[in-house]
Amino acid sequence: MDKAEIEEILSRTRLPAPAEIFMLPESIVGSYQGRRARFAGLATGRTAILSVEAQPEHVLHETLHTAGLHFEPPAYLGSWLLERKIRSPLSLYHRAVHYLECPGCRTCQTFTARGHPVKHLIQAS
């Protein structure tokens, strides 16, 4: 998934777009309900973190979290429904959502120094 795909997905919804998006080159590994799990995305505050495995549904899921929906089951259902709506030929809603690629902030340098090159997208005003 690249910047243009993320912009296209978010431009088809009325959801507030995340202020920042970090795109990681590998999947995110953590624990969920006491089990080790791999994630395609995470969200914290107004920031979404996506891995290379992220699909359009994951972008919408993490955007729902950044918009304030913090519970997993409703976020799964909401992202599933939104993805079907976006793919529908009857979906006429479209707005401009643009992100700028970060030229190299402190966070990007820290990830890169640890051997994890990261793409950092910042929402353009």
N, C-alpha and C positions, 0 to 999 in steps of 0.2 A: 504494500500500500504506500502510495506517495502523497505528496502535498496536494497535488491537483485532485486526486480521488477524494481526499478528506474534505477539501473545499466544496467539491460537488455534492457530496453526501450531506454536509451541514447546510448547504445553501437551499436544500429542498425541504427543510423543516423549520418550524417556528421556535425551536429550542434555542436558548442562548448558547452560542458557541463557546467552548472553553477558551480562557484567556491565553493559555499556553498548552502546547502539546509537545511531549518528548517522544521521539520514535527510537526505540532500542533495536539493535541488530539481532538480538536473541530473545527467546521467550523468557518470561518473568517466572521465577520459581519461588514459591513461598508455602505457607501452610494455610489450610482452610478446614475448619471443623476438626482439627487435630490430625489432619492428613497432609502429606506433602502434595502440592499441586502445581501445575503449570498454568499460567494465566496469559491471555492475549492482551490484557489491558488492566490498568488500575486508574483510580481517580482520587485526587485529594484536593479539597478546596475548589479552585477554579482551574486546576491543572489536570490534564489527562495524560496518561503514560501508556503508549501502545507498543507492542512488539511487532516484529516482522510478520507474525502469524495473524495479525488482526484482520478481520473481515468487516464489511460495512456494518453488520449487526453489532460488532464490538465497539465501533466508533460511536454509534448511537447509544449503546449501553453505558459507556463511560461518560458521554455527554449528559445523559439523564442523571448520573451521579453528580456531575459538576453543577447541574441545575438545581440540586437539592433533594433528589429522590435517592435516599441512602439505603433503602432496603432492597435486597437482591431479587426476590421473586417478582415484585412489581417492575423492577428495572429490566429483568429478562423479558417479561411479557410486553412491556412498553417498547423495547428495542425491536422485538420480533414484529409487533404491529406496525411500527414506524417504517421498518425496512420494507414490509409488504406495500405500505402506502406509497413510499418513494418509488418503488418499481412499477407501480400501477400507471398505465397510460393516461388515466384520468387525473393524475397528480399535476396540477397546474401551478402550484405555489413555487416561487423561486425568488431568492434574494441574493445579494452579493455577500459572500463570506471570503475574506482574504487573509492569508497568513504570510508573514515574512520569515525567512530563514535567519536565525540568529547568526551574527558574524563571529561569535566566539566569546560567550560570556563566561563567568567564573564556573558556573555549573557544568557547562559543556567541557571546559578544560579539565575539570575534576574527573568527569566520567572518562574522557579520552586518556588522561594520564593513568587511569586504572585499567586500561586496555579495553574499554567499552566505548567505541565511537558512537556518539548519539547525535541525532538531528533534533534541533530545538526550533519549534515554530511558535511565533508570537503573533497574536491576532492584530491585524492592521486596523487602525481606527477608521 
